[in-house]
Amino acid sequence: MILVTGATGHLGKTTVEHLLKNIPGNKIVAFARAENKAQQLKERGIEIRLGNFEDTASLDKAMQGIEKVLLISTIDHQRYQQHKNVVDAAKKAGVKHIAYTGVTLKNVNTSAVKFLMDSHFETEDYIKESGLNYTFLRNSLYAEVIPMYVGENVFEKGIYLPTANGKVAYALRREMGEAAANVLLQNGHENKTYQITGSELYSYQDVANELSSLSGKAINYTDADAATFPDKLKEHGVPELRILIASGFSADIKSGQYEIVSKDLEDLLGRKPITLKESLKEIYSL
Ligand SMILES: NC(=O)c1ccc[n+]([C@@H]2O[C@H](COP(=O)([O-])OP(=O)(O)OC[C@H]3O[C@@H](n4cnc5c(N)ncnc54)[C@H](OP(=O)(O)O)[C@@H]3O)[C@@H](O)[C@H]2O)c1
């Protein structure tokens, strides 16, 4: 039996979809916080175990009879403790293998969002110390986050971000989910760390060029001034936390933190991941 946490979230849902293409629903357990969100999974024959990462009793129950767990990271400030609770429950219940979705970064210690990213690597260390077999899926940025960064008026106003020529090997979440499902379905991924990235690096100038070519509109990229960028967002009513995240991730993109290209995703999929252009076509329905 395979248990997927975050099964009612974006990455979890797509992972379960790929699992269902290969194994029956009764071999999959979804750990979910809200029964109503899990209804569709239930209708497909998947057992729902309700709970919360803060509720250790619910985790203990959920882990019964489970061989493999996919722990999908949360975005909570307390996520290290939440993840620890999942690992502890898995170990206690005799789970054989845990896969964890973290992040691919060149150096977390110099990250502008170290306060957020540290917990990914702390979780990995904790899993290693637990003695459980593990697979670390260090995910690059989702292509789906691009619309959040470029804003909803991108086709009218262009892209304004302090990322200069910094590049990212974006990957589509559904392909990352497929890769995660394959890790759970296949043998041979024990104690491996994978960099889940697209096949090519792209700057926001590249994003602007691809969007121009797909939409037929001229979309410009402007390298925003990093020092005044947060104030500009504030003027537009962007909430404080969003500003911190947008500025921090932009700084990391600019400094090359995400300039990592690996063949791991391609190997796990058995084909090349889709390109930025194809991803944008899909995301924007162009
Ligand atoms: N690589 C990237 O570009 C990128 C971008 C954004 C986030 N991320 C990271 O990747 C993770 C997965 O991405 P996603 O798009 O699938 O995010 P998502 O849709 O927000 O899914 C997160 C899942 O975690 C569950 N969850 C949150 N807190 C929980 C708790 N205390 N106990 C039990 N379950 C809990 C949520 O449950 P509910 O369904 O009940 O809400 C949800 O199913 C994120 O959580 C974040 O750590 C990566």
The ligand as an SDF file (V2000), in Angstrom:
LIG
                    3D

 48 52  0  0  0  0  0  0  0  0999 V2000
    8.5480   23.9530   -6.7850 N   0  0  0  0  0  0  0  0  0  0  0  0
    7.7180   24.9840   -6.7360 C   0  0  0  0  0  0  0  0  0  0  0  0
    7.6910   25.8560   -7.6210 O   0  0  0  0  0  0  0  0  0  0  0  0
    6.7520   25.0870   -5.6000 C   0  0  0  0  0  0  0  0  0  0  0  0
    5.7880   26.1020   -5.6050 C   0  0  0  0  0  0  0  0  0  0  0  0
    4.8840   26.1610   -4.5520 C   0  0  0  0  0  0  0  0  0  0  0  0
    4.9550   25.2430   -3.5140 C   0  0  0  0  0  0  0  0  0  0  0  0
    5.9170   24.2680   -3.5430 N   0  0  0  0  0  0  0  0  0  0  0  0
    6.0320   23.2450   -2.4660 C   0  0  0  0  0  0  0  0  0  0  0  0
    5.5020   22.0170   -2.9810 O   0  0  0  0  0  0  0  0  0  0  0  0
    4.4200   21.5690   -2.1580 C   0  0  0  0  0  0  0  0  0  0  0  0
    3.3630   20.8930   -3.0170 C   0  0  0  0  0  0  0  0  0  0  0  0
    2.9240   21.8000   -4.0030 O   0  0  0  0  0  0  0  0  0  0  0  0
    1.3990   21.8590   -4.3980 P   0  0  0  0  0  0  0  0  0  0  0  0
    1.3260   22.7640   -5.5710 O   0  0  0  0  0  0  0  0  0  0  0  0
    0.8200   20.5240   -4.4870 O   0  0  0  0  0  0  0  0  0  0  0  0
    0.7990   22.6200   -3.1130 O   0  0  0  0  0  0  0  0  0  0  0  0
   -0.7040   22.5150   -2.5630 P   0  0  0  0  0  0  0  0  0  0  0  0
   -1.6530   22.3670   -3.6820 O   0  0  0  0  0  0  0  0  0  0  0  0
   -0.8650   23.6750   -1.6340 O   0  0  0  0  0  0  0  0  0  0  0  0
   -0.6890   21.1510   -1.7260 O   0  0  0  0  0  0  0  0  0  0  0  0
   -0.1830   21.0640   -0.4270 C   0  0  0  0  0  0  0  0  0  0  0  0
   -0.8730   19.8950    0.2350 C   0  0  0  0  0  0  0  0  0  0  0  0
   -0.3880   19.7610    1.5780 O   0  0  0  0  0  0  0  0  0  0  0  0
   -1.5160   19.5630    2.4190 C   0  0  0  0  0  0  0  0  0  0  0  0
   -1.2100   20.0550    3.7600 N   0  0  0  0  0  0  0  0  0  0  0  0
   -0.8300   21.3090    4.0980 C   0  0  0  0  0  0  0  0  0  0  0  0
   -0.6850   21.3990    5.4330 N   0  0  0  0  0  0  0  0  0  0  0  0
   -0.9990   20.1940    5.9400 C   0  0  0  0  0  0  0  0  0  0  0  0
   -1.0810   19.6760    7.2640 C   0  0  0  0  0  0  0  0  0  0  0  0
   -0.7960   20.4320    8.3290 N   0  0  0  0  0  0  0  0  0  0  0  0
   -1.4480   18.3900    7.4190 N   0  0  0  0  0  0  0  0  0  0  0  0
   -1.7390   17.6030    6.3470 C   0  0  0  0  0  0  0  0  0  0  0  0
   -1.6820   18.0450    5.0770 N   0  0  0  0  0  0  0  0  0  0  0  0
   -1.3330   19.3220    4.8780 C   0  0  0  0  0  0  0  0  0  0  0  0
   -2.6250   20.3620    1.7950 C   0  0  0  0  0  0  0  0  0  0  0  0
   -3.8820   19.9000    2.2540 O   0  0  0  0  0  0  0  0  0  0  0  0
   -5.2680   20.5620    1.7410 P   0  0  0  0  0  0  0  0  0  0  0  0
   -5.5100   19.9350    0.3860 O   0  0  0  0  0  0  0  0  0  0  0  0
   -6.2580   20.1850    2.7630 O   0  0  0  0  0  0  0  0  0  0  0  0
   -5.0240   22.0460    1.6280 O   0  0  0  0  0  0  0  0  0  0  0  0
   -2.3940   20.0930    0.3200 C   0  0  0  0  0  0  0  0  0  0  0  0
   -3.0390   18.9080   -0.0760 O   0  0  0  0  0  0  0  0  0  0  0  0
    3.9460   22.8390   -1.4390 C   0  0  0  0  0  0  0  0  0  0  0  0
    3.2760   22.5240   -0.2460 O   0  0  0  0  0  0  0  0  0  0  0  0
    5.2600   23.5640   -1.2080 C   0  0  0  0  0  0  0  0  0  0  0  0
    5.9780   23.0240   -0.1120 O   0  0  0  0  0  0  0  0  0  0  0  0
    6.7920   24.1670   -4.5690 C   0  0  0  0  0  0  0  0  0  0  0  0
  1  2  1  0
  2  3  2  0
  2  4  1  0
  4  5  1  0
  4 48  2  0
  5  6  2  0
  6  7  1  0
  7  8  2  0
  8  9  1  0
  8 48  1  0
  9 10  1  0
  9 46  1  0
 10 11  1  0
 11 12  1  0
 11 44  1  0
 12 13  1  0
 13 14  1  0
 14 15  2  0
 14 16  1  0
 14 17  1  0
 17 18  1  0
 18 19  2  0
 18 20  1  0
 18 21  1  0
 21 22  1  0
 22 23  1  0
 23 24  1  0
 23 42  1  0
 24 25  1  0
 25 26  1  0
 25 36  1  0
 26 27  1  0
 26 35  1  0
 27 28  2  0
 28 29  1  0
 29 30  1  0
 29 35  2  0
 30 31  1  0
 30 32  2  0
 32 33  1  0
 33 34  2  0
 34 35  1  0
 36 37  1  0
 36 42  1  0
 37 38  1  0
 38 39  2  0
 38 40  1  0
 38 41  1  0
 42 43  1  0
 44 45  1  0
 44 46  1  0
 46 47  1  0
M  CHG  2   8   1  16  -1
M  END
$$$$
